[in-house]
Amino acid sequence: MKALANKRYHKAAPLMLVLLLLAGITGVAAVTTSSPATAATQVTEDDVVQGEKIFAANCATCHGMDAQGQEDIAPSLVGVGAASVDFQVGTGRMPMQMSGPQAQAKMPQFDQPQIDLLAAYVTSLGAGPAVPTAEQVDGSLGDPAMGMELFRINCAMCHGAGANGGALTQGKFAPSLWETTPTHIYEAMLTGPQSMPVFNDDNISSQGKTDIIAFLEQQREPSAGGLKLGALGPVSEGFWAWLIGIGLIIGATVWVGARSS
């Protein structure tokens, strides 16, 4: 029996076992670390073709037939990525309604499937930031306190401490973020539309962006202290206090004068 066991045992067996174990671990790691959005955002050649047709009919007048842009008219779209397309077209900023200091948000001209086709075509021209996953824009997974700190440091100087927007130079403005969707907020940080700087993961991490979304969603909840007065801070609140206070004083003065006469 011992001789039979020795024949069945091979000196290379431990090495083969270790190699098989490593291969199994590598396979599991590859499956678990692959982004679920990658499979969900796979596009076909037909998607690119259909997206090119939409682009030629609606965008090429400004951006050129090859999407290389035109000087003093529209920038090149090579390398802007799907996130930029989804933000600009999904918020109705593109196609622009009229010329001006900056493109303004309006009702989108295209539905989401058409926007996805446009994004597929633009992505085929050059790699760029992808549309964030559902997990990345889920405010319930973020820390509002950390998001408040990041927002005050990086965003409040333009959008205001309460995210209600503010004026910039040369007729431009930072829009209010109260009604902006979490996906579009994340995409704006990724792509830096118009006057906004780009906040890549080296500036604000993916988790940091989720924290900011959590903070902004918290700002939309009803104020526990009563009316927000536009969340403009002590200026607006002081004005109302002054207006009501002076009004009460004037009213009391008139009433006393009427009583004395």
C-alpha positions as CSV (number, residue, x, y, z in Angstrom):
1,M,0.0,0.0,0.0
2,K,2.9,2.4,0.9
3,A,4.6,1.7,-2.4
4,L,1.3,2.4,-4.3
5,A,0.9,5.7,-2.5
6,N,4.5,6.7,-3.3
7,K,3.8,6.0,-7.0
8,R,0.7,8.2,-6.9
9,Y,2.6,11.1,-5.3
10,H,4.6,13.4,-7.6
11,K,7.3,15.8,-6.4
12,A,5.7,18.7,-8.5
13,A,2.3,18.2,-6.9
14,P,2.8,20.9,-4.2
15,L,4.0,23.4,-6.8
16,M,1.0,22.7,-9.0
17,L,-1.4,23.0,-6.1
18,V,0.0,26.4,-5.2
19,L,-0.2,27.6,-8.8
20,L,-3.8,26.4,-9.1
21,L,-4.6,28.2,-5.8
22,L,-3.1,31.5,-7.0
23,A,-4.9,31.2,-10.3
24,G,-8.2,30.8,-8.5
25,I,-7.5,33.8,-6.2
26,T,-6.6,35.9,-9.2
27,G,-9.8,34.9,-11.0
28,V,-12.0,35.7,-8.0
29,A,-10.3,39.1,-7.5
30,A,-10.8,40.0,-11.2
31,V,-14.5,39.2,-11.0
32,T,-15.1,41.0,-7.7
33,T,-13.1,44.2,-8.6
34,S,-14.5,44.7,-12.0
35,S,-16.8,47.6,-12.2
36,P,-20.5,46.7,-12.6
37,A,-20.9,49.8,-14.6
38,T,-18.5,48.5,-17.2
39,A,-20.8,45.7,-18.2
40,A,-23.8,48.0,-18.0
41,T,-22.3,50.6,-20.3
42,Q,-21.0,48.4,-23.0
43,V,-21.8,49.9,-26.4
44,T,-21.9,48.3,-29.8
45,E,-20.7,49.6,-33.1
46,D,-24.3,50.3,-34.0
47,D,-24.7,52.5,-31.0
48,V,-21.7,54.6,-32.2
49,V,-23.2,54.8,-35.7
50,Q,-26.6,55.9,-34.4
51,G,-24.9,58.4,-32.1
52,E,-22.9,59.9,-35.0
53,K,-26.1,60.4,-36.9
54,I,-27.7,62.3,-33.9
55,F,-24.4,64.3,-33.6
56,A,-24.3,65.2,-37.3
57,A,-28.0,66.4,-37.3
58,N,-27.8,68.4,-34.0
59,C,-24.2,69.2,-33.0
60,A,-21.9,69.3,-36.0
61,T,-23.0,72.8,-37.0
62,C,-21.0,74.2,-34.1
63,H,-18.6,71.4,-33.1
64,G,-17.8,70.3,-36.7
65,M,-18.5,67.1,-38.5
66,D,-15.5,65.5,-37.0
67,A,-16.2,66.9,-33.5
68,Q,-12.9,68.7,-33.6
69,G,-14.5,72.0,-32.7
70,Q,-14.4,75.4,-34.4
71,E,-12.3,78.4,-33.2
72,D,-14.4,81.0,-31.3
73,I,-17.5,78.9,-31.8
74,A,-17.4,75.6,-30.0
75,P,-14.6,73.4,-28.4
76,S,-13.4,70.0,-29.5
77,L,-15.2,67.0,-28.0
78,V,-12.3,64.6,-28.5
79,G,-11.5,63.2,-25.1
80,V,-14.3,64.9,-23.1
81,G,-15.9,61.5,-22.2
82,A,-19.4,60.2,-21.7
83,A,-19.8,62.2,-18.4
84,S,-19.4,65.5,-20.2
85,V,-22.0,64.6,-22.8
86,D,-24.4,63.2,-20.2
87,F,-24.1,66.4,-18.2
88,Q,-24.3,69.0,-21.0
89,V,-27.1,67.3,-23.0
90,G,-28.9,65.9,-19.9
91,T,-29.2,69.3,-18.3
92,G,-30.4,70.9,-21.6
93,R,-27.3,73.1,-21.8
94,M,-26.5,71.5,-25.2
95,P,-27.6,72.2,-27.8
96,M,-27.5,75.9,-26.7
97,Q,-30.7,77.8,-27.0
98,M,-28.9,81.1,-27.8
99,S,-25.5,82.6,-27.6
100,G,-24.4,84.1,-24.3
101,P,-21.7,84.2,-21.7
102,Q,-22.5,80.6,-20.7
103,A,-24.9,77.9,-21.7
104,Q,-28.0,77.8,-19.5
105,A,-29.9,74.8,-18.2
106,K,-33.3,74.1,-19.8
107,M,-35.5,71.2,-20.7
108,P,-33.4,68.5,-22.4
109,Q,-33.9,68.2,-26.2
110,F,-33.1,64.4,-26.2
111,D,-34.3,61.5,-24.1
112,Q,-31.8,59.4,-22.1
113,P,-31.4,56.6,-24.8
114,Q,-30.5,59.3,-27.3
115,I,-28.1,60.9,-24.9
116,D,-26.4,57.5,-24.3
117,L,-26.0,57.1,-28.1
118,L,-24.4,60.6,-28.3
119,A,-22.1,59.7,-25.4
120,A,-21.1,56.4,-27.2
121,Y,-20.1,58.3,-30.3
122,V,-18.1,61.0,-28.4
123,T,-16.4,58.3,-26.3
124,S,-15.4,56.5,-29.5
125,L,-13.4,59.6,-30.5
126,G,-11.2,59.5,-27.4
127,A,-11.3,58.2,-23.8
128,G,-12.6,60.5,-21.1
129,P,-14.5,60.5,-17.8
130,A,-17.2,57.9,-17.7
131,V,-20.7,58.4,-16.3
132,P,-20.6,57.7,-12.6
133,T,-22.2,54.5,-11.2
134,A,-25.3,54.4,-9.1
135,E,-23.2,53.7,-6.0
136,Q,-21.0,56.8,-6.6
137,V,-24.0,59.1,-6.6
138,D,-25.9,57.5,-3.7
139,G,-26.0,60.2,-1.1
140,S,-26.9,57.7,1.6
141,L,-23.4,56.3,1.3
142,G,-21.8,59.6,2.0
143,D,-20.9,61.6,5.1
144,P,-22.8,65.0,5.1
145,A,-20.4,66.5,7.6
146,M,-17.4,65.7,5.5
147,G,-19.3,66.8,2.4
148,M,-20.0,70.2,4.1
149,E,-16.3,70.7,4.8
150,L,-15.3,69.8,1.2
151,F,-18.1,72.0,-0.2
152,R,-17.2,75.0,1.8
153,I,-13.5,74.7,0.8
154,N,-14.0,74.0,-2.9
155,C,-17.4,75.1,-4.0
156,A,-19.0,77.7,-1.7
157,M,-17.1,80.7,-3.0
158,C,-19.1,80.4,-6.3
159,H,-22.2,78.4,-5.5
160,G,-22.7,80.0,-2.0
161,A,-22.6,78.4,1.4
162,G,-26.2,77.2,1.0
163,A,-25.6,76.0,-2.7
164,N,-28.1,78.5,-3.9
165,G,-25.8,79.9,-6.6
166,G,-24.1,83.2,-7.1
167,A,-22.9,85.7,-9.7
168,L,-19.5,85.5,-11.4
169,T,-17.7,87.9,-13.8
170,Q,-18.6,88.9,-17.4
171,G,-22.3,87.9,-17.0
172,K,-21.6,84.4,-15.9
173,F,-23.0,82.7,-12.8
174,A,-22.8,79.6,-10.7
175,P,-26.2,77.9,-10.7
176,S,-28.2,76.8,-7.7
177,L,-27.7,73.1,-6.9
178,W,-30.9,72.5,-5.0
179,E,-32.6,70.8,-8.0
180,T,-29.5,69.4,-9.7
181,T,-29.5,65.6,-9.8
182,P,-26.8,63.7,-7.9
183,T,-25.5,62.3,-11.2
184,H,-25.2,65.7,-12.8
185,I,-23.5,67.1,-9.6
186,Y,-20.9,64.3,-9.8
187,E,-20.4,64.7,-13.5
188,A,-19.9,68.5,-13.1
189,M,-17.1,67.8,-10.6
190,L,-15.5,65.3,-13.0
191,T,-15.7,67.5,-16.1
192,G,-15.6,71.1,-14.9
193,P,-18.2,72.6,-17.3
194,Q,-17.7,76.2,-18.4
195,S,-16.2,78.3,-15.6
196,M,-16.1,75.5,-13.1
197,P,-12.7,73.8,-12.4
198,V,-12.2,70.1,-12.8
199,F,-12.1,68.1,-9.6
200,N,-10.6,64.8,-10.5
201,D,-9.9,62.1,-7.9
202,D,-6.6,63.7,-7.0
203,N,-8.4,66.9,-5.9
204,I,-11.6,65.3,-4.4
205,S,-11.7,61.6,-4.1
206,S,-14.7,59.5,-5.4
207,Q,-15.9,59.2,-1.8
208,G,-15.4,62.9,-1.3
209,K,-17.7,63.6,-4.2
210,T,-20.3,61.2,-2.7
211,D,-20.0,63.1,0.6
212,I,-20.7,66.4,-1.2
213,I,-23.8,64.9,-2.7
214,A,-24.9,63.8,0.7
215,F,-24.4,67.3,2.1
216,L,-26.3,68.9,-0.8
217,E,-29.2,66.5,-0.4
218,Q,-29.4,67.4,3.2
219,Q,-29.7,71.0,2.3
220,R,-32.9,70.3,0.5
221,E,-34.6,69.0,3.6
222,P,-37.0,71.3,5.5
223,S,-35.3,73.5,8.0
224,A,-35.8,72.4,11.6
225,G,-35.6,76.1,12.7
226,G,-38.4,77.3,10.3
227,L,-38.1,79.3,7.1
228,K,-34.7,79.3,5.5
229,L,-35.2,82.8,4.0
230,G,-33.4,81.7,0.9
231,A,-30.4,80.3,2.9
232,L,-28.6,83.5,2.0
233,G,-27.2,84.0,5.5
234,P,-27.3,86.9,8.0
235,V,-27.8,89.6,5.3
236,S,-31.3,88.4,4.2
237,E,-32.2,87.4,7.8
238,G,-31.1,90.7,9.1
239,F,-33.1,92.6,6.5
240,W,-36.3,90.8,7.4
241,A,-35.6,91.3,11.1
242,W,-35.0,95.0,10.4
243,L,-38.1,95.3,8.2
244,I,-40.4,93.6,10.6
245,G,-38.9,95.4,13.7
246,I,-39.1,98.8,12.1
247,G,-42.6,98.1,11.0
248,L,-43.7,97.1,14.5
249,I,-42.1,100.3,15.9
250,I,-43.8,102.5,13.4
251,G,-47.1,100.7,14.0
252,A,-46.7,101.1,17.7
253,T,-45.9,104.8,17.3
254,V,-48.9,105.5,15.2
255,W,-51.1,103.6,17.6
256,V,-49.8,105.5,20.6
257,G,-50.2,108.8,18.7
258,A,-53.8,107.9,17.8
259,R,-54.6,107.0,21.4
260,S,-53.1,110.2,22.8
261,S,-55.1,112.4,20.5
